């Protein structure tokens, strides 16, 4: 179908490589997003467990529980920020993968169109050669 030295074939191969790279980046971004969401869930679970303390507490115990709660809340906030960042990175990676796929498909269509044009040109040249052969035979007869 495509000769190895065809520049369009080279371009198509490069676009395919780029698309695979972008898909890999998207998969890594989705894994990072899933990890950050699980971190948020774990931090939320820790914070919820701290708020379930029951019974009367002394001032020192109350202060310790409050400091633990504040620390757990800060960790939850940081995990949520990381999740939001991971989601933005995933969205950017998805857009890049989509653009790469569109470029590859566009190049495939261009290669197909060029192949069809080459086939049509070959048919025209063959028909012209046949016509010249017929004219040459008629004129020599």
N, C-alpha and C positions, 0 to 999 in steps of 0.2 A: 504494500500500500504506500508507505512513505519511505523514501530512500534515506539512509543514515546521515547523509550530508545535507539534507534538506534543512534550511534554516527554520522553517516553520515547525518541522519535527523537533528540532532542538528547543525551540521556544515552547512547544507543547510539553515536552519532557520537563523543562524547567518550571513551567506553571504547575505541573502535577506534583513536583517536588515541593514547591512552595505551598500548595494546598495541603499536602500531608503534614508539613511543618506546622501550619496554622491549626490543623485539626489536633495535632499533638499538644500545642499550646492551649487549645480550648479544653482538652481533656485534663491537662494539669490544672488549669484554672478552676474547672468544675470540682476536681478533687480537693483543691484548696478551699473552695467555698463550702463543700460538705464538711471538711474538717473544722472550719471556723464556725459553722452552724452547730456542730456537735459540741464545740467549746462553749458556745453561748448557752446551749441547753444544760451542760454540766455546771456552768457558773450559776445559772438560774436555779438549778436544783440545790446547790450549796447555799445560796442566799435564802431560798425558801426553807431549808432545813434550819438555818440559824434563826429565822423568825418564829419558829415553833417552840422556842424555849418556854417552858412552863414553870409555874411555881414562884414563890417569892424569892427575890434575889437581893443580895447585899449590894451596897454601893459599888464595891470593887468588882463584883460579878457583873453588875449592870454595865459598868464602864468597859469591862473586857468584852462583853457580848456586843456592845455598841461598836467598839473598835473593830471587832471581827466582822460585824455587819457592814461597816463603812468600807473595810478592805474588800469584802466580798462584792459589794456594790461597785467599787472601782474596777475590780477584775471583770465584772459583768459588763460594765460600760466599755472597757477596753476590748473585750471580746466582741461586743456588738459593733464597735468601730471597725475592728478587723474583718468582721463578716461583711459589713457594708463595702469596705475596700475590696474584699475578695469578689463580691458581687459585681462591682464596677469593672474589675479586671476581667471577670468572666464575660461580661457584656461586650467589652472591647475585643476580647479574643473571639467571641462568636461573630462579631461584625467583621473582623479580619478574615476569619475562616470563610464567611459568606462571600466576601469580596474575592478571595482567592479562588473559590469555586466558580464564581461568575467569570473571572478572567480565564480560567482553564476551559470552561465550556465555550466561551467566546472564541478562544484559539482553536478548539476542536471544530467549531462551525466554520472558521476561516479555512482550516486545512481541508475540510470536506468540500467547501465551495471551490477551493483551488484545484482539488482533485477532479471535481466535476468539470471545471473549465478545461483542465488538461485533457480529460477524456473527450470532451466536445471538440477541442482543437485537434486531437489525434484523429477523430472520426472525419473531421473536415479535411484534414491533410490526406487521409486515406482515400476519401471520395474524390478529391482533386487529382491525386495520383492516378486513380482508376480512370477518371475522365481523360487525363492526358494520354494514358495508355491507349484508350479507345480511339482518341483522335489520331494518335500516331499510327495505329494499325489501319485505320480507315484511309489515312492519307498515303500510306505505303501500298495499299491495295489497288 
